[in-house]
Amino acid sequence: MNRLSTRLVVRTLGLSLLTAAFLLSACGGAASPVPSQPPAGTGAPAASMSGGTLNVAVKAIVNVDPAQISADSEILVANAVYDYLVDVDANNKIQPRLATDWTVSDDGLTYTFNLTHDASFHDGTPLTAKDVVYTFNRLRDPDLGFATVDLYSNISDIQADGDYSVVFTLKTTNPFFLFDLSDNHALVVKDGTTDFTDFNGSGPFTVVSYTPEDRIEMDASSGYFQSGSPKLAHLNIVFFQDTSAAVDALRSGDVDAVFGLSAPQYKSLQAEAGVQTYLTSTNAFPVVRLRADQPPGDDPRVIKAMRMAIDRQAIFDLVQQGLGAIGRDTPIGPMYQDFYAEDIPLPQHDVAGAKKLLADAGYPNGLDLTLRVPDAQNFPDLAAVLKSQLAEAGFNVEISVEPENVYYGNNGWLEAPFGITGWGSRPYPQFYMDVMLTCGAKWNESHFCDQEFDRQAEIAGTSLDPAAQAAAYHEIQKILIERGPIIVPFFFPQLAATTDQVQDFNLKPFFGRTDFRTVTVSQ
Amino acid sequence: MLEDVAASASTGAFPTQGQRLWRALRQLYAQSPSAFGTTVFMLFLLIALLGPWFAPYGSNQQIVADARQAPTAVHWFGTDNLGRDVFSRVVLGARDILSLAGLGTLVAVALGTSLGLISGYLGRFFDEALMRFFDSLLAMPALLLALLLLGTLGPSRNSVLMVIVVVYTPIVARVVRSVVLTVKSKAFVEAARVQGESLAAILFREILPSTLPALAVEASLRFSYAIFLVASLGFLGVGVQPPSPDWGLMVKEARSYVDQAPWALYFPAGAIALAVIGVNLMSDGLKRVLQAEG
């Protein structure tokens, strides 16, 4: 072989390898699925249900101080190590946890909680009222400045009444106070703790070892206050940076549970043997919003034209593959049941009408817009579908996909004229009113300001009468559909999968709050 | 030998350009690898030129009912998750990627050639400074440099173009410079200098023709890597923006639902691989032809 052709072969080989590497990296998790092991015994699970090890795949955690956690994975770890005072179940209802029961004064300003007498921290110290007082005082201390300071600014006083009773006094009524007490950060820590690296909680699992960016290994806490709980012997949280890698680990049996699946991942796992899939409705949603304080969004006809131009069903089918719920341009989704009003009519899908409305608003020759999109979830897909649907009505949308840290960095997202933002699920809707839509709210990204809206939001946020509250939320939805600045195309579901061996797994809207106390794994 | 070619080319004693091109083409087809490469390249060129006339669907035309369909007689390459025809997108994407890579290469070659000629011929401080600067650019992996630039410029077509130019100009300049160094002391350059020809005339009329064979090979090689770079940037999501039918971007998008519709990934990825390998085989053939001529 002469010199030239040798080089030719080497170069071609090199390039083929490069392209192959490209293809491989592109395929990522696409490597042929390893068939998961058949479930042990197809009939009823074995009699000895307790024991067993559950390996859970989540993204790596960074923060271990409950007051500072934010990622789902961090909350998942904290929820296993610590306890909440009260908990929220999969049906969005308040349940006792460390508090066995509670009373509310007639004026709705004083809450008295009775604590279990059996709880103790993993170092052996009994958990008492002073730990609860310390926890919530820490969370609301403006000098410490945690994310919860605003949330708890309505608390005027927290007092221990003996060892096993705590009294919270509020400044004004708050119909959602129990939900606030079950905020993701509100895990009870030991009085005086400032260093949280030893994971000294009172929760169902004790940390045996923590290797950052690799895994956390936990054992069932022997002295947990609820007898017979947890049912597992070991809980291992294994870190994966990429969900598709976690899905492959599930297929190969390396892990037993994977959270935060995308719709395509869920759909393909659904069809596989040995895997169980879970879907829970949530109130997480993407917001497509046009700033209301500057042209063209200061004319409500423009966003209304958009509402008429889009085909919600098509968006839902294409982008979400029909999973979740179709949105109605308000942050109040079907998960909120009584607060949700499905009977308020949305503008009909009417492209010609949208075109005319846009012309009436002063854009007879169409409107050029740049849509800023964080590269997260399926937002780029959503943008592509919106672009093509809006084009029919005369909107010429240019898409700019940005890394998430660029979109959200330096609060740039609050200034973007036209963008898509992701909002997480909350157990009650008032949060969205208070931080997203009232005049001057902290994250009022659409710069919306409407006196009537603010008045109704005030009623909804303070009234102790459920009927008045529901009426206010219905009015709010009417206002947003009529003249609001946002399009909410759909609500995301929470999607997860486990192997067939996993039982009694109740996925929660916020997956970090999934309760592992009931879970069992048949061996 | 090289200077003989150059010298005779400038005197016009050799066959006409048309005849030379024809002969070069015949020689490219004399060996099967370069014949394959050339055919593939021509085919892609044709697709890029005529794509809009034979793509059955628009690049962003979404057919809701047809989402994630396997290849059929209607959708030759199947459809993606938004119900877009993958065949149409691959065909329409050819123009995007080839024009972007081609234009970027062209500018990089023009700029690199000029700088290489000047630097090599002038030598001394200018040469030293420029080459050390280029060395520092070349010390960085191309993709890293590209990401750095795109981070500052923001993702867009023009930024990608700029990136190709910045990444490939130093490489071209070095190749040209090395040829210039061997040529500049030859008699015909000396003669031109003695005759009092201007610097531009010496560089472009006397020296440039000698660099052409090496330049042609380098340009075609850069072109194949430029295709790869554009695709990689698209794949990383920092290049051409959606919903453009950019092949790299299509691979990135298809990756998230590959279990459901693998064809949406394989076809654009295959197109990238085929285009890169095709152009590369052609450039190897070109090298062989030019060396034979020398």
Interface residues (C-beta under 8 A of the other chain):
Chain A: L4 L8 R11 T12 L15 S16 L18 T19 A20 F22 L23 A26 C27 G28 G29 A30 P33 S244 S262 P264 Q265 K267 S268 A314 D317 L318 V319 Q321 D375 N378 P380 D381 A383 A384 V385 K387 S388 E398 I399 S400 V401 E402 P403
Chain B: P33 N60 Q61 Q62 V64 A67 N81 L82 G83 G154 P155 S224 F228 A231 S232 F235 G237 Q241 P242 P243 V251 K252 E253 R255 S256 Y257 V258 D259 Q260 P262 L265 A269 I272 A273 V276 I277 N280 L281 D284 K287 R288 Q291
